[in-house]
Amino acid sequence: MKTALEGLLDLDVVGDVRGLGLLWAVEFVRDKKTKTPFPVERNFAGLVGQACQRRGLLVYPMQGCEDGVAGDHLLIAPPAVITAEEIGWAVEAVAGSSPRVGLRDDALGRLTRSSKARQTKPFRFRTQVVSVMSIFQQ
């Protein structure tokens, strides 16, 4: 999953990809060199999340990773039984859902699945969210 998601770093709007195991985040930035976040009112991660949902991919769009208010990112948390083909499809869905995609041809080639794989039924991540605050309140 790490290798596939790191291909998103070729997008102009992806500032960082980080995670462990099957819990990953994709950070979106307005300026890749300075890591300047998008304005909060733009709701960039929310727009990407909605576009992913239209493609059949469920992700968790979030804001506040920069200073508690600004900073957009997506949380990607697939089930433990995900296949390499499904990971490829999910990464392609995120790449194609960015409102300002900026993929170069070589990056697109790494992120695109075979035409046979594209004919398969869309895969939907099934995840369960546990609130961090609920853990601390116990």
The first five atom37 places (N, CA, C, CB, O) and aatype in JSON, in Angstrom:
{
  "aatype": [12, 11, 16, 0, 10, 6, 7, 10, 10, 3, 10, 3, 19, 19, 7, 3, 19, 1, 7, 10, 7, 10, 10, 17, 0, 19, 6, 13, 19, 1, 3, 11, 11, 16, 11, 16, 14, 13, 14, 19, 6, 1, 2, 13, 0, 7, 10, 19, 7, 5, 0, 4, 5, 1, 1, 7, 10, 10, 19, 18, 14, 12, 5, 7, 4, 6, 3, 7, 19, 0, 7, 3, 8, 10, 10, 9, 0, 14, 14, 0, 19, 9, 16, 0, 6, 6, 9, 7, 17, 0, 19, 6, 0, 19, 0, 7, 15, 15, 14, 1, 19, 7, 10, 1, 3, 3, 0, 10, 7, 1, 10, 16, 1, 15, 15, 11, 0, 1, 5, 16, 11, 14, 13, 1, 13, 1, 16, 5, 19, 19, 15, 19, 12, 15, 9, 13, 5, 5],
  "atom_mask": [
    [1, 1, 1, 1, 1],
    [1, 1, 1, 1, 1],
    [1, 1, 1, 1, 1],
    [1, 1, 1, 1, 1],
    [1, 1, 1, 1, 1],
    [1, 1, 1, 1, 1],
    [1, 1, 1, 0, 1],
    [1, 1, 1, 1, 1],
    [1, 1, 1, 1, 1],
    [1, 1, 1, 1, 1],
    [1, 1, 1, 1, 1],
    [1, 1, 1, 1, 1],
    [1, 1, 1, 1, 1],
    [1, 1, 1, 1, 1],
    [1, 1, 1, 0, 1],
    [1, 1, 1, 1, 1],
    [1, 1, 1, 1, 1],
    [1, 1, 1, 1, 1],
    [1, 1, 1, 0, 1],
    [1, 1, 1, 1, 1],
    [1, 1, 1, 0, 1],
    [1, 1, 1, 1, 1],
    [1, 1, 1, 1, 1],
    [1, 1, 1, 1, 1],
    [1, 1, 1, 1, 1],
    [1, 1, 1, 1, 1],
    [1, 1, 1, 1, 1],
    [1, 1, 1, 1, 1],
    [1, 1, 1, 1, 1],
    [1, 1, 1, 1, 1],
    [1, 1, 1, 1, 1],
    [1, 1, 1, 1, 1],
    [1, 1, 1, 1, 1],
    [1, 1, 1, 1, 1],
    [1, 1, 1, 1, 1],
    [1, 1, 1, 1, 1],
    [1, 1, 1, 1, 1],
    [1, 1, 1, 1, 1],
    [1, 1, 1, 1, 1],
    [1, 1, 1, 1, 1],
    [1, 1, 1, 1, 1],
    [1, 1, 1, 1, 1],
    [1, 1, 1, 1, 1],
    [1, 1, 1, 1, 1],
    [1, 1, 1, 1, 1],
    [1, 1, 1, 0, 1],
    [1, 1, 1, 1, 1],
    [1, 1, 1, 1, 1],
    [1, 1, 1, 0, 1],
    [1, 1, 1, 1, 1],
    [1, 1, 1, 1, 1],
    [1, 1, 1, 1, 1],
    [1, 1, 1, 1, 1],
    [1, 1, 1, 1, 1],
    [1, 1, 1, 1, 1],
    [1, 1, 1, 0, 1],
    [1, 1, 1, 1, 1],
    [1, 1, 1, 1, 1],
    [1, 1, 1, 1, 1],
    [1, 1, 1, 1, 1],
    [1, 1, 1, 1, 1],
    [1, 1, 1, 1, 1],
    [1, 1, 1, 1, 1],
    [1, 1, 1, 0, 1],
    [1, 1, 1, 1, 1],
    [1, 1, 1, 1, 1],
    [1, 1, 1, 1, 1],
    [1, 1, 1, 0, 1],
    [1, 1, 1, 1, 1],
    [1, 1, 1, 1, 1],
    [1, 1, 1, 0, 1],
    [1, 1, 1, 1, 1],
    [1, 1, 1, 1, 1],
    [1, 1, 1, 1, 1],
    [1, 1, 1, 1, 1],
    [1, 1, 1, 1, 1],
    [1, 1, 1, 1, 1],
    [1, 1, 1, 1, 1],
    [1, 1, 1, 1, 1],
    [1, 1, 1, 1, 1],
    [1, 1, 1, 1, 1],
    [1, 1, 1, 1, 1],
    [1, 1, 1, 1, 1],
    [1, 1, 1, 1, 1],
    [1, 1, 1, 1, 1],
    [1, 1, 1, 1, 1],
    [1, 1, 1, 1, 1],
    [1, 1, 1, 0, 1],
    [1, 1, 1, 1, 1],
    [1, 1, 1, 1, 1],
    [1, 1, 1, 1, 1],
    [1, 1, 1, 1, 1],
    [1, 1, 1, 1, 1],
    [1, 1, 1, 1, 1],
    [1, 1, 1, 1, 1],
    [1, 1, 1, 0, 1],
    [1, 1, 1, 1, 1],
    [1, 1, 1, 1, 1],
    [1, 1, 1, 1, 1],
    [1, 1, 1, 1, 1],
    [1, 1, 1, 1, 1],
    [1, 1, 1, 0, 1],
    [1, 1, 1, 1, 1],
    [1, 1, 1, 1, 1],
    [1, 1, 1, 1, 1],
    [1, 1, 1, 1, 1],
    [1, 1, 1, 1, 1],
    [1, 1, 1, 1, 1],
    [1, 1, 1, 0, 1],
    [1, 1, 1, 1, 1],
    [1, 1, 1, 1, 1],
    [1, 1, 1, 1, 1],
    [1, 1, 1, 1, 1],
    [1, 1, 1, 1, 1],
    [1, 1, 1, 1, 1],
    [1, 1, 1, 1, 1],
    [1, 1, 1, 1, 1],
    [1, 1, 1, 1, 1],
    [1, 1, 1, 1, 1],
    [1, 1, 1, 1, 1],
    [1, 1, 1, 1, 1],
    [1, 1, 1, 1, 1],
    [1, 1, 1, 1, 1],
    [1, 1, 1, 1, 1],
    [1, 1, 1, 1, 1],
    [1, 1, 1, 1, 1],
    [1, 1, 1, 1, 1],
    [1, 1, 1, 1, 1],
    [1, 1, 1, 1, 1],
    [1, 1, 1, 1, 1],
    [1, 1, 1, 1, 1],
    [1, 1, 1, 1, 1],
    [1, 1, 1, 1, 1],
    [1, 1, 1, 1, 1],
    [1, 1, 1, 1, 1],
    [1, 1, 1, 1, 1],
    [1, 1, 1, 1, 1],
    [1, 1, 1, 1, 1]
  ],
  "atom_positions": [
    [[0.82, -1.18, 0.0], [0.0, 0.0, 0.0], [0.87, 1.25, 0.0], [-0.94, -0.01, 1.2], [0.56, 2.24, -0.67]],
    [[1.96, 1.21, 0.75], [2.87, 2.36, 0.83], [3.37, 2.75, -0.56], [4.05, 2.04, 1.75], [3.32, 3.93, -0.92]],
    [[3.84, 1.79, -1.32], [4.39, 2.07, -2.65], [3.33, 2.69, -3.56], [4.93, 0.79, -3.28], [3.61, 3.65, -4.28]],
    [[2.13, 2.15, -3.54], [1.07, 2.67, -4.4], [0.7, 4.1, -4.01], [-0.18, 1.76, -4.33], [0.56, 4.96, -4.87]],
    [[0.55, 4.35, -2.73], [0.16, 5.69, -2.27], [1.27, 6.71, -2.5], [-0.21, 5.65, -0.8], [0.98, 7.88, -2.76]],
    [[2.52, 6.31, -2.41], [3.61, 7.26, -2.64], [3.61, 7.78, -4.07], [4.95, 6.61, -2.33], [4.2, 8.83, -4.34]],
    [[2.97, 7.06, -4.99], [2.81, 7.55, -6.35], [1.98, 8.83, -6.41], [0.0, 0.0, 0.0], [2.09, 9.59, -7.37]],
    [[1.15, 9.07, -5.39], [0.35, 10.29, -5.33], [1.21, 11.53, -5.1], [-0.69, 10.18, -4.22], [0.76, 12.65, -5.34]],
    [[2.45, 11.34, -4.65], [3.34, 12.49, -4.44], [3.65, 13.22, -5.75], [4.63, 12.04, -3.78], [4.15, 14.34, -5.72]],
    [[3.36, 12.59, -6.89], [3.54, 13.25, -8.17], [2.45, 14.28, -8.46], [3.56, 12.23, -9.27], [2.58, 15.08, -9.38]],
    [[1.39, 14.27, -7.67], [0.33, 15.26, -7.83], [0.8, 16.59, -7.25], [-0.98, 14.8, -7.13], [1.46, 16.62, -6.21]],
    [[0.47, 17.69, -7.92], [0.86, 19.02, -7.43], [0.28, 19.34, -6.06], [0.43, 20.07, -8.42], [0.88, 20.1, -5.3]],
    [[-0.87, 18.77, -5.74], [-1.57, 19.12, -4.5], [-1.27, 18.18, -3.34], [-3.04, 19.14, -4.75], [-1.78, 18.41, -2.24]],
    [[-0.47, 17.15, -3.54], [-0.15, 16.21, -2.45], [1.18, 16.6, -1.84], [-0.11, 14.74, -2.97], [2.23, 16.54, -2.5]],
    [[1.14, 17.01, -0.58], [2.35, 17.43, 0.12], [3.06, 16.29, 0.82], [0.0, 0.0, 0.0], [4.28, 16.32, 0.96]],
    [[2.3, 15.28, 1.26], [2.92, 14.18, 1.99], [1.97, 12.98, 1.98], [3.27, 14.59, 3.45], [0.76, 13.14, 1.9]],
    [[2.55, 11.81, 2.07], [1.82, 10.56, 2.25], [2.51, 9.86, 3.4], [1.8, 9.67, 0.92], [3.71, 9.6, 3.34]],
    [[1.75, 9.53, 4.43], [2.38, 8.88, 5.58], [1.41, 7.9, 6.23], [2.85, 9.93, 6.62], [0.19, 8.05, 6.14]],
    [[1.97, 6.92, 6.88], [1.13, 5.94, 7.54], [1.91, 4.71, 7.93], [0.0, 0.0, 0.0], [3.14, 4.66, 7.85]],
    [[1.17, 3.72, 8.36], [1.76, 2.47, 8.82], [0.74, 1.37, 8.58], [2.17, 2.55, 10.33], [-0.45, 1.54, 8.83]],
    [[1.21, 0.25, 8.09], [0.3, -0.87, 7.85], [-0.78, -0.49, 6.86], [0.0, 0.0, 0.0], [-0.48, -0.13, 5.72]],
    [[-2.03, -0.56, 7.29], [-3.16, -0.2, 6.43], [-3.85, 1.08, 6.87], [-4.15, -1.33, 6.39], [-5.0, 1.32, 6.5]],
    [[-3.19, 1.9, 7.66], [-3.74, 3.19, 8.09], [-2.85, 4.29, 7.51], [-3.82, 3.29, 9.66], [-1.72, 4.48, 7.95]],
    [[-3.38, 5.02, 6.5], [-2.58, 5.98, 5.77], [-3.29, 7.31, 5.63], [-2.23, 5.44, 4.4], [-4.52, 7.38, 5.64]],
    [[-2.5, 8.38, 5.51], [-3.04, 9.72, 5.29], [-2.36, 10.33, 4.07], [-2.84, 10.61, 6.54], [-1.16, 10.13, 3.84]],
    [[-3.15, 11.08, 3.31], [-2.65, 11.84, 2.17], [-2.9, 13.3, 2.51], [-3.35, 11.41, 0.8], [-4.05, 13.71, 2.69]],
    [[-1.83, 14.09, 2.61], [-1.95, 15.5, 2.95], [-1.98, 16.34, 1.67], [-0.78, 15.95, 3.86], [-1.16, 16.15, 0.77]],
    [[-2.93, 17.27, 1.61], [-3.07, 18.16, 0.45], [-2.54, 19.55, 0.81], [-4.54, 18.25, -0.01], [-2.79, 20.05, 1.91]],
    [[-1.81, 20.16, -0.11], [-1.25, 21.5, 0.11], [-1.49, 22.38, -1.12], [0.26, 21.41, 0.41], [-1.56, 21.89, -2.25]],
    [[-1.6, 23.67, -0.87], [-1.77, 24.63, -1.96], [-0.45, 24.85, -2.68], [-2.31, 25.98, -1.43], [-0.41, 24.97, -3.91]],
    [[0.64, 24.9, -1.91], [1.98, 25.1, -2.48], [2.88, 23.98, -1.97], [2.56, 26.51, -2.1], [3.16, 23.89, -0.78]],
    [[3.32, 23.15, -2.88], [4.1, 21.97, -2.5], [5.47, 22.33, -1.92], [4.29, 21.08, -3.71], [5.95, 21.65, -1.01]],
    [[6.1, 23.4, -2.42], [7.43, 23.77, -1.93], [7.4, 24.29, -0.5], [8.03, 24.82, -2.84], [8.26, 23.95, 0.31]],
    [[6.41, 25.14, -0.2], [6.33, 25.73, 1.14], [5.4, 24.95, 2.07], [5.87, 27.16, 1.04], [5.34, 25.23, 3.27]],
    [[4.69, 23.97, 1.52], [3.7, 23.17, 2.26], [2.56, 24.05, 2.81], [4.38, 22.42, 3.42], [1.95, 23.71, 3.83]],
    [[2.28, 25.15, 2.14], [1.2, 26.04, 2.54], [-0.14, 25.33, 2.35], [1.23, 27.37, 1.73], [-0.41, 24.81, 1.26]],
    [[-0.98, 25.29, 3.39], [-2.27, 24.6, 3.25], [-3.27, 25.43, 2.44], [-2.85, 24.29, 4.62], [-3.1, 26.63, 2.26]],
    [[-4.3, 24.76, 1.98], [-5.41, 25.46, 1.32], [-6.17, 26.26, 2.36], [-6.34, 24.45, 0.6], [-6.15, 25.92, 3.54]],
    [[-6.85, 27.33, 1.94], [-7.71, 28.06, 2.89], [-8.78, 27.12, 3.44], [-8.37, 29.3, 2.19], [-9.32, 26.29, 2.72]],
    [[-9.08, 27.26, 4.72], [-10.05, 26.38, 5.39], [-11.39, 26.39, 4.67], [-10.24, 26.8, 6.84], [-12.0, 25.34, 4.48]],
    [[-11.85, 27.58, 4.26], [-13.17, 27.69, 3.64], [-13.26, 26.96, 2.3], [-13.52, 29.14, 3.44], [-14.36, 26.71, 1.81]],
    [[-12.14, 26.62, 1.71], [-12.16, 25.88, 0.43], [-12.59, 24.43, 0.65], [-10.78, 25.92, -0.24], [-13.15, 23.81, -0.26]],
    [[-12.33, 23.89, 1.83], [-12.7, 22.51, 2.17], [-12.17, 21.52, 1.13], [-14.23, 22.38, 2.28], [-12.91, 20.68, 0.62]],
    [[-10.9, 21.65, 0.82], [-10.28, 20.85, -0.25], [-10.43, 19.36, 0.01], [-8.81, 21.21, -0.39], [-10.84, 18.62, -0.89]],
    [[-10.1, 18.9, 1.21], [-10.2, 17.47, 1.5], [-11.65, 16.99, 1.39], [-9.66, 17.17, 2.91], [-11.9, 15.88, 0.92]],
    [[-12.58, 17.82, 1.81], [-13.99, 17.46, 1.69], [-14.42, 17.28, 0.24], [0.0, 0.0, 0.0], [-15.17, 16.37, -0.09]],
    [[-13.93, 18.17, -0.64], [-14.25, 18.07, -2.07], [-13.64, 16.8, -2.68], [-13.74, 19.31, -2.82], [-14.28, 16.12, -3.48]],
    [[-12.4, 16.5, -2.29], [-11.77, 15.27, -2.79], [-12.52, 14.05, -2.25], [-10.25, 15.22, -2.38], [-12.74, 13.09, -2.98]],
    [[-12.9, 14.09, -0.98], [-13.67, 12.99, -0.39], [-14.99, 12.75, -1.11], [0.0, 0.0, 0.0], [-15.37, 11.6, -1.34]],
    [[-15.69, 13.83, -1.47], [-16.95, 13.7, -2.21], [-16.71, 13.11, -3.6], [-17.64, 15.06, -2.34], [-17.48, 12.27, -4.06]],
    [[-15.64, 13.55, -4.24], [-15.32, 13.02, -5.57], [-14.95, 11.53, -5.48], [-14.16, 13.83, -6.2], [-15.32, 10.75, -6.35]],
    [[-14.22, 11.15, -4.43], [-13.89, 9.73, -4.22], [-15.17, 8.92, -4.03], [-12.95, 9.55, -2.99], [-15.31, 7.83, -4.59]],
    [[-16.1, 9.46, -3.25], [-17.34, 8.74, -3.0], [-18.12, 8.53, -4.3], [-18.2, 9.5, -1.98], [-18.71, 7.47, -4.51]],
    [[-18.13, 9.54, -5.17], [-18.81, 9.39, -6.47], [-18.17, 8.29, -7.3], [-18.79, 10.71, -7.25], [-18.82, 7.68, -8.14]],
    [[-16.89, 8.03, -7.07], [-16.18, 6.96, -7.79], [-16.32, 5.61, -7.09], [-14.69, 7.31, -7.94], [-15.83, 4.6, -7.59]],
    [[-16.99, 5.58, -5.94], [-17.2, 4.33, -5.21], [-16.19, 4.06, -4.12], [0.0, 0.0, 0.0], [-16.15, 2.95, -3.59]],
    [[-15.36, 5.04, -3.79], [-14.34, 4.86, -2.76], [-14.7, 5.67, -1.52], [-12.95, 5.29, -3.29], [-14.94, 6.88, -1.61]],
    [[-14.74, 5.03, -0.38], [-15.04, 5.71, 0.88], [-13.74, 6.03, 1.61], [-15.96, 4.85, 1.77], [-12.95, 5.13, 1.92]],
    [[-13.52, 7.31, 1.87], [-12.34, 7.78, 2.6], [-12.82, 8.74, 3.68], [-11.3, 8.47, 1.64], [-13.99, 9.1, 3.72]],
    [[-11.91, 9.14, 4.57], [-12.24, 10.07, 5.63], [-11.54, 11.4, 5.38], [-11.86, 9.5, 7.01], [-10.36, 11.53, 5.7]],
    [[-12.24, 12.39, 4.81], [-11.62, 13.7, 4.63], [-11.58, 14.45, 5.96], [-12.39, 14.53, 3.56], [-12.54, 14.42, 6.73]],
    [[-10.46, 15.12, 6.23], [-10.3, 15.82, 7.5], [-9.56, 17.13, 7.29], [-9.56, 14.95, 8.51], [-8.83, 17.3, 6.32]],
    [[-9.75, 18.04, 8.23], [-9.02, 19.31, 8.23], [-8.4, 19.51, 9.6], [-9.96, 20.5, 7.87], [-8.81, 18.89, 10.59]],
    [[-7.4, 20.38, 9.66], [-6.79, 20.73, 10.93], [-5.44, 20.11, 11.18], [0.0, 0.0, 0.0], [-4.9, 20.26, 12.28]],
    [[-4.86, 19.43, 10.21], [-3.57, 18.77, 10.45], [-2.4, 19.75, 10.5], [-3.31, 17.74, 9.36], [-1.31, 19.38, 10.93]],
    [[-2.62, 21.0, 10.08], [-1.55, 22.0, 10.12], [-1.47, 22.69, 11.48], [-1.76, 23.04, 9.02], [-0.41, 22.72, 12.11]],
    [[-2.6, 23.25, 11.92], [-2.59, 24.03, 13.15], [-3.85, 23.82, 14.0], [-2.44, 25.49, 12.83], [-4.15, 24.62, 14.87]],
    [[-4.55, 22.75, 13.74], [-5.8, 22.5, 14.44], [-7.01, 23.03, 13.7], [0.0, 0.0, 0.0], [-8.14, 22.65, 14.01]],
    [[-6.8, 23.89, 12.72], [-7.88, 24.45, 11.91], [-7.59, 24.22, 10.42], [-8.06, 25.96, 12.2], [-8.39, 23.6, 9.72]],
    [[-6.45, 24.73, 9.95], [-6.08, 24.61, 8.54], [-5.33, 23.3, 8.3], [-5.23, 25.82, 8.08], [-4.8, 22.69, 9.23]],
    [[-5.3, 22.9, 7.04], [-4.57, 21.68, 6.68], [-5.54, 20.58, 6.32], [0.0, 0.0, 0.0], [-6.31, 20.12, 7.16]],
    [[-5.5, 20.14, 5.06], [-6.43, 19.12, 4.56], [-5.72, 17.79, 4.37], [-7.06, 19.57, 3.24], [-4.58, 17.74, 3.9]],
    [[-6.4, 16.73, 4.74], [-5.87, 15.39, 4.46], [-7.0, 14.38, 4.36], [-4.86, 14.97, 5.54], [-8.11, 14.63, 4.83]],
    [[-6.69, 13.25, 3.76], [-7.61, 12.12, 3.7], [-7.03, 10.99, 4.53], [-7.86, 11.66, 2.23], [-5.83, 10.73, 4.48]],
    [[-7.87, 10.33, 5.27], [-7.48, 9.12, 5.98], [-7.98, 7.96, 5.13], [-8.07, 9.06, 7.45], [-9.14, 7.91, 4.74]],
    [[-7.09, 7.03, 4.86], [-7.43, 5.83, 4.08], [-7.18, 4.63, 4.99], [-6.59, 5.73, 2.74], [-6.05, 4.41, 5.44]],
    [[-8.24, 3.86, 5.25], [-8.15, 2.74, 6.18], [-8.91, 1.54, 5.61], [-8.71, 3.13, 7.59], [-10.04, 1.28, 6.01]],
    [[-8.29, 0.81, 4.67], [-8.98, -0.34, 4.06], [-9.02, -1.54, 5.0], [-8.29, -0.73, 2.74], [-8.3, -1.58, 6.0]],
    [[-9.85, -2.51, 4.67], [-9.89, -3.73, 5.48], [-8.61, -4.55, 5.3], [-11.12, -4.58, 5.09], [-7.9, -4.4, 4.3]],
    [[-8.33, -5.4, 6.26], [-7.1, -6.19, 6.23], [-7.07, -7.19, 5.07], [-6.95, -6.94, 7.54], [-6.0, -7.69, 4.73]],
    [[-8.19, -7.47, 4.46], [-8.25, -8.45, 3.37], [-8.14, -7.8, 1.99], [-9.53, -9.24, 3.45], [-8.45, -8.45, 0.99]],
    [[-7.73, -6.55, 1.91], [-7.62, -5.85, 0.63], [-6.55, -6.5, -0.24], [-7.31, -4.35, 0.85], [-5.52, -6.97, 0.25]],
    [[-6.8, -6.52, -1.55], [-5.84, -7.1, -2.49], [-5.02, -5.99, -3.14], [-6.58, -7.94, -3.58], [-5.35, -4.81, -3.05]],
    [[-3.94, -6.38, -3.8], [-3.09, -5.42, -4.51], [-3.89, -4.72, -5.61], [-1.85, -6.12, -5.11], [-3.72, -3.53, -5.84]],
    [[-4.76, -5.44, -6.29], [-5.59, -4.85, -7.34], [-6.52, -3.79, -6.75], [-6.41, -5.95, -8.08], [-6.71, -2.73, -7.34]],
    [[-7.11, -4.07, -5.61], [-8.02, -3.12, -4.97], [-7.26, -1.88, -4.48], [-8.75, -3.79, -3.8], [-7.8, -0.77, -4.52]],
    [[-6.04, -2.07, -4.01], [-5.22, -0.93, -3.61], [-4.95, -0.04, -4.83], [-3.88, -1.4, -2.97], [-5.06, 1.18, -4.74]],
    [[-4.6, -0.64, -5.95], [-4.36, 0.11, -7.17], [-5.59, 0.9, -7.6], [0.0, 0.0, 0.0], [-5.49, 2.05, -8.0]],
    [[-6.76, 0.26, -7.51], [-8.01, 0.94, -7.87], [-8.26, 2.12, -6.93], [-9.2, -0.05, -7.82], [-8.66, 3.19, -7.39]],
    [[-8.03, 1.93, -5.64], [-8.27, 3.0, -4.66], [-7.34, 4.19, -4.89], [-8.09, 2.46, -3.23], [-7.78, 5.34, -4.83]],
    [[-6.08, 3.93, -5.16], [-5.11, 5.01, -5.39], [-5.49, 5.76, -6.67], [-3.66, 4.44, -5.5], [-5.41, 6.99, -6.72]],
    [[-5.91, 5.03, -7.69], [-6.35, 5.68, -8.92], [-7.57, 6.55, -8.66], [-6.66, 4.63, -9.99], [-7.69, 7.64, -9.24]],
    [[-8.48, 6.1, -7.82], [-9.67, 6.88, -7.5], [-9.3, 8.17, -6.77], [-10.65, 6.06, -6.64], [-9.87, 9.23, -7.06]],
    [[-8.36, 8.11, -5.84], [-7.91, 9.32, -5.14], [-7.24, 10.27, -6.12], [-6.95, 8.97, -3.98], [-7.51, 11.47, -6.12]],
    [[-6.35, 9.73, -6.97], [-5.64, 10.57, -7.94], [-6.61, 11.26, -8.88], [-4.64, 9.74, -8.74], [-6.45, 12.44, -9.19]],
    [[-7.61, 10.55, -9.33], [-8.57, 11.1, -10.27], [-9.62, 11.98, -9.61], [0.0, 0.0, 0.0], [-10.38, 12.64, -10.31]],
    [[-9.67, 12.0, -8.3], [-10.68, 12.78, -7.58], [-10.19, 14.15, -7.17], [-11.13, 12.04, -6.38], [-10.99, 14.98, -6.74]],
    [[-8.91, 14.41, -7.27], [-8.39, 15.7, -6.86], [-8.87, 16.78, -7.81], [-6.85, 15.68, -6.81], [-8.72, 16.64, -9.03]],
    [[-9.45, 17.87, -7.29], [-9.91, 18.95, -8.15], [-8.8, 19.59, -8.99], [-10.57, 20.01, -7.32], [-9.08, 20.17, -10.04]],
    [[-7.57, 19.48, -8.55], [-6.43, 20.02, -9.32], [-5.44, 18.92, -9.58], [-5.75, 21.19, -8.56], [-4.3, 18.99, -9.11]],
    [[-5.83, 17.91, -10.32], [-4.95, 16.75, -10.51], [-3.71, 17.19, -11.24], [-5.67, 15.62, -11.3], [-4.05, 18.22, -11.82]],
    [[-2.73, 17.0, -11.45], [-1.55, 17.48, -12.11], [-0.65, 16.3, -12.38], [0.0, 0.0, 0.0], [0.56, 16.41, -12.23]],
    [[-1.23, 15.19, -12.78], [-0.41, 14.01, -13.04], [0.36, 14.14, -14.33], [-1.27, 12.76, -13.07], [-0.2, 14.52, -15.36]],
    [[1.62, 13.82, -14.28], [2.41, 13.69, -15.51], [2.11, 12.31, -16.09], [3.96, 13.89, -15.23], [1.63, 11.43, -15.38]],
    [[2.4, 12.12, -17.36], [2.1, 10.85, -18.02], [2.77, 9.66, -17.34], [2.54, 10.91, -19.48], [2.16, 8.6, -17.22]],
    [[4.03, 9.82, -16.88], [4.72, 8.7, -16.24], [4.08, 8.35, -14.91], [6.2, 9.03, -16.04], [4.02, 7.18, -14.53]],
    [[3.61, 9.36, -14.19], [2.93, 9.09, -12.9], [1.61, 8.39, -13.15], [2.71, 10.41, -12.11], [1.25, 7.46, -12.43]],
    [[0.89, 8.83, -14.17], [-0.39, 8.21, -14.5], [-0.19, 6.75, -14.87], [-1.07, 8.96, -15.65], [-1.0, 5.9, -14.5]],
    [[0.88, 6.46, -15.58], [1.17, 5.09, -15.94], [1.4, 4.2, -14.73], [0.0, 0.0, 0.0], [1.0, 3.03, -14.73]],
    [[2.05, 4.74, -13.69], [2.29, 3.95, -12.48], [1.0, 3.75, -11.69], [3.33, 4.63, -11.6], [0.85, 2.74, -11.0]],
    [[0.07, 4.7, -11.78], [-1.14, 4.62, -10.97], [-2.29, 3.9, -11.66], [-1.57, 6.01, -10.59], [-3.25, 3.52, -11.01]],
    [[-2.2, 3.71, -12.97], [-3.31, 3.16, -13.71], [-3.24, 1.64, -13.74], [-3.34, 3.72, -15.12], [-2.16, 1.06, -13.91]],
    [[-4.36, 1.01, -13.57], [-4.43, -0.44, -13.63], [-4.64, -0.9, -15.06], [-5.55, -0.97, -12.73], [-4.89, -0.08, -15.94]],
    [[-4.54, -2.17, -15.3], [-4.77, -2.7, -16.65], [-6.24, -2.52, -17.03], [-4.38, -4.2, -16.73], [-7.09, -2.36, -16.16]],
    [[-6.53, -2.55, -18.33], [-7.91, -2.36, -18.78], [-8.8, -3.49, -18.27], [-7.98, -2.29, -20.3], [-9.99, -3.28, -18.02]],
    [[-8.25, -4.68, -18.11], [-9.03, -5.8, -17.57], [-9.44, -5.5, -16.14], [-8.22, -7.12, -17.64], [-10.58, -5.76, -15.75]],
    [[-8.52, -4.95, -15.35], [-8.82, -4.64, -13.95], [-9.89, -3.55, -13.87], [-7.55, -4.2, -13.2], [-10.71, -3.57, -12.96]],
    [[-9.89, -2.6, -14.81], [-10.86, -1.51, -14.79], [-12.28, -2.0, -15.03], [-10.5, -0.49, -15.81], [-13.24, -1.32, -14.66]],
    [[-12.42, -3.15, -15.62], [-13.74, -3.67, -15.92], [-14.35, -4.37, -14.71], [-13.68, -4.63, -17.09], [-15.52, -4.76, -14.75]],
    [[-13.6, -4.52, -13.64], [-14.13, -5.17, -12.45], [-15.07, -4.23, -11.72], [-13.0, -5.63, -11.53], [-15.05, -3.02, -11.93]],
    [[-15.88, -4.8, -10.87], [-16.83, -4.03, -10.09], [-16.07, -3.15, -9.09], [-17.83, -4.96, -9.36], [-15.08, -3.6, -8.52]],
    [[-16.52, -1.92, -8.86], [-15.82, -1.06, -7.89], [-15.77, -1.69, -6.5], [-16.5, 0.31, -7.81], [-16.73, -2.32, -6.06]],
    [[-14.67, -1.51, -5.84], [-14.47, -2.02, -4.49], [-14.75, -0.9, -3.51], [-13.03, -2.57, -4.3], [-14.31, 0.23, -3.72]],
    [[-15.47, -1.18, -2.46], [-15.74, -0.18, -1.43], [-15.03, -0.6, -0.15], [-17.28, -0.03, -1.19], [-15.18, -1.73, 0.33]],
    [[-14.25, 0.33, 0.39], [-13.61, 0.07, 1.67], [-14.67, -0.05, 2.74], [-12.59, 1.17, 2.01], [-15.6, 0.75, 2.79]],
    [[-14.53, -1.03, 3.59], [-15.41, -1.16, 4.75], [-14.54, -0.94, 5.98], [-16.14, -2.56, 4.79], [-13.65, -1.74, 6.28]],
    [[-14.82, 0.14, 6.67], [-13.99, 0.47, 7.82], [-14.85, 0.83, 9.01], [-13.04, 1.61, 7.49], [-16.05, 1.07, 8.88]],
    [[-14.24, 0.86, 10.15], [-14.94, 1.25, 11.37], [-14.1, 2.32, 12.05], [-15.18, 0.03, 12.31], [-12.89, 2.17, 12.22]],
    [[-14.75, 3.41, 12.44], [-14.05, 4.51, 13.07], [-14.31, 4.48, 14.56], [-14.49, 5.86, 12.47], [-15.45, 4.33, 14.99]],
    [[-13.27, 4.61, 15.35], [-13.39, 4.73, 16.8], [-12.86, 6.1, 17.16], [-12.62, 3.58, 17.56], [-11.71, 6.43, 16.85]],
    [[-13.66, 6.89, 17.81], [-13.26, 8.23, 18.19], [-12.15, 8.18, 19.23], [-14.45, 9.02, 18.72], [-12.27, 7.49, 20.23]],
    [[-11.08, 8.92, 18.98], [-9.97, 8.98, 19.94], [-10.47, 9.57, 21.27], [-8.79, 9.84, 19.37], [-10.07, 9.13, 22.34]],
    [[-11.34, 10.56, 21.16], [-11.86, 11.18, 22.39], [-12.65, 10.18, 23.23], [-12.75, 12.39, 22.04], [-12.6, 10.22, 24.46]],
    [[-13.38, 9.27, 22.59], [-14.16, 8.3, 23.36], [-13.25, 7.36, 24.13], [-15.09, 7.5, 22.44], [-13.62, 6.86, 25.19]],
    [[-12.05, 7.11, 23.61], [-11.09, 6.26, 24.32], [-10.61, 6.96, 25.58], [-9.89, 5.9, 23.4], [-10.5, 6.34, 26.64]],
    [[-10.31, 8.27, 25.47], [-9.8, 9.01, 26.61], [-10.88, 9.31, 27.64], [-9.16, 10.3, 26.13], [-10.55, 9.55, 28.8]],
    [[-12.15, 9.3, 27.28], [-13.21, 9.62, 28.2], [-13.57, 8.44, 29.08], [-14.43, 10.09, 27.45], [-14.29, 8.6, 30.07]],
    [[-13.1, 7.25, 28.75], [-13.43, 6.07, 29.54], [-12.65, 5.98, 30.81], [-13.2, 4.82, 28.75], [-12.82, 5.04, 31.59]]
  ]
}
